[in-house]
Every structure is written in structure tokens, then in C-alpha cells.
Amino acid sequence: MKPNHNINKEELLQKLISQVEKELAVAIQAARTAHEDATNEESKPENEYDTRALEASYVARGQAKRVADLKEMLFEFKRIKIKNFDDNEPITATAFIAIESEQNKIQNLFFLPLGGGFSVELDGVKVQVVTPSTPLGQALLQTKLGDIIQVNLGAAVREYEIISVQ
């Protein structure tokens, strides 16, 4: 069963870039707030058991890392060159893939080197970003249209058929 939609991968990537830019703006503001909280006079410990400053510094460090990660992702997304795939080419970065599970559920995936966990909707189609570092991404890498893949998800093993590659 081949999905009846063609996705404009350039448009999909631009929508993803826009989403990351929005998340980055929020993360930058959160990092500023966390930094202000960590360095605020009121965060100074009142006694040896007061950990407000330490906790605030952990939050600030986590927010700064999130900002750095999003900036790196944005930089990489803007450098990606979209590739079109034919039916016999192995799946690599920028493939748009549809897989069907045993329960006849179709998932639409955009295979990218990073950015997993993001999902976008384009032309009424929900698309999940998958990276090679995930179990699903590892199973997809270098497979082709029509292949059956097995994905280990903890104790469960799921099978999917690759029904479309663009």
C-alpha cells in the first residue's frame, strides 16, 4: 500500500527550520531567566543547607546546553542538501519514508542526521523526524523500498514495511 501523497521536502525542511527557530527563541529567553535567577542576590544561600543557588545554576546550565544544541541543529538544518530517492536507493539523510506497521498503521518519517523528536505537519500529513541514533533510525539506515525492518523497543520487537521512499 503506497501512500497517495508527495511531500515537498524543501518545504518540509523549511517548516522544521522555522519550528527550531521558534524553540530557540523560547530557549534563549529561558536561559536568560535561569541565569538571572542563578546570579540573583536572593539566590544566595542563607545557610549551609540552602541549595537554591546550586539548583538555579543547574537549571541555567541545562538551559544554556539546550540553546547550544538548538543552534547546532539549526546550523546543520540550514546546510542540508535535499536528495531525491528512487525505489532502489538505500535510505540515507533527507529521505522521506512511509512505513507500515503490522497493524496497518502508516507513519511518515523524515530521516535526518539530527533533530529527532521533532514532528511537523505539512499539507495535512504529520511527519516525524528520525535520526540514525534511534532504534528506528538504525533499522532504516541503508534499507530500501519494500524491505521489512525489525525495531527493538525494550522487550518488544516491532516490524515495519517500508512502503514509500522519496
N, C-alpha and C positions, 0 to 999 in steps of 0.2 A: 504494500500500500504506500504509494508515494504521495507526500503532501502536495496540495494543489496551490502552493504559494511560492513565489520567488521573492527573495529578500534582497534589497539593495544594501550590500554590505558596507559601502561607503557611508550611507545614511545611518545605518545601524551603529557604525563606529562613531560617527559624529554625535549621535544621541548618547552614546556611552560616555564620550568625552565631556559632553555637557553635564551629564549626571555627576561625573567625578569632579568637575569644576565646582558644582554646587556643594558637594560634600566637602571639598577642600575649603571653601569659604566658611562653612559652618565649623570645620575642624580648626581653622586658624583662629576664629573667634573664641572657640572653646579653649584653645591653647593659651591665648592671651588671658582669659579669665582665670584659668588654672594657675598661670604664672603669677598673676596679681594676687591670687589667694595664697600662694606659697610664700610670697615675699611681703605680704601684708603684716603690719605691726600686730594685728590681732591674732595672727597665726603663731606668734612666738609662744613657746611652752611656758605655762605658769608653774609647772613643777616637773619633776623627773618622769612622771607617768603620763604627762600630756603629750600626745603624739600628733596633734593637729598639723603642725608644720611638716612633719615627716610624711604624713598621709597626703597633704596637699602637694608636696614635692613629687611623690609617686604619681599622682594624677597629672601634674604638669609634665612630667617625663613621658608618660603614656600618650598624652595629647600631642606633644612635640614629635613623638615617633609616628603617630598617625598622620600628622601633617607631612612629615618627610616621606612616608610610604605613598600617600596620595600624590605628592608632587612627582615622585619617581614614576608612578603609574601613569600619570598624565603625560609626562615627557615621553614615555615609551609608547603610549597610545597614539600620540601625535606623529611618531616616527614610523608606525606600522605601515607596511605596503600590503594592500589587499591583493590576494591571489585568487583567481578563479580556478575551480577544480573540475576535472572531467570525471566520469564514472570509474575510471581505472586508476586514478591517482590516490596515493596514500594520504590520509588525513594528517595535516600539519597546521601550523598557525594560520589563522584567518579563515579556516573552513567554517562554513555554516552547515550544521549537521542536524538531521532529524533522526531520532532513534525511537523505536517502538518497543515497549516492554511486553512481557508475557501476557499482561492484562489488556493488551491492545491500546495502551496509553502512549501518546506521542509526546516527546519532549523535543523542543527546538534549542539547539546549543550553538554558541559562537565560541570557537576554540581559539584562545589567545594565550600568549606566554605568561600573562599575569592578569589579575583583575577578577579572579574567581569570586563567586559570591554575589556579584552584581547581576541584576536582571533588568532588562528594558523591554518596552513594548513598542513595536513598530508595525504599522498597518494592521493592528488588531492581533498581532502574533506576539506572544510572550516568549522572550529569548533569554536563556540563562547563559552566563559566561562561565566557561570551564577552562581550567588550566591543566598543564601536564603534571602538576604536583598533586592532583587529587586522584583518588582511585578510579573514577570515571575517566578522567583525562589520560591517565596511564593506559587504561584499557583501550581508549580510542586511538592513541598515537600510532600512526603508520598502518591503521586498518583501512579498509576500502568499503565502498558501497556494497551492501548485501552481506557483509560479514556479521557474524553473531559474536558479541563480546560478553564476557562474564566480569562482573564487578563485585568484589568482596566488600561488603559493608558490615564490618564487625563479624558476627556469627552468620549473617545472611549472605547468600550469593544471588545476585540478580542477573538475568540475561536480557540483553537488548539486541535488536537487529538494527543495523544501520540502513535506513530506508531512503535517505537522501543526503547528498553532499554537494555543496555549491562552493 
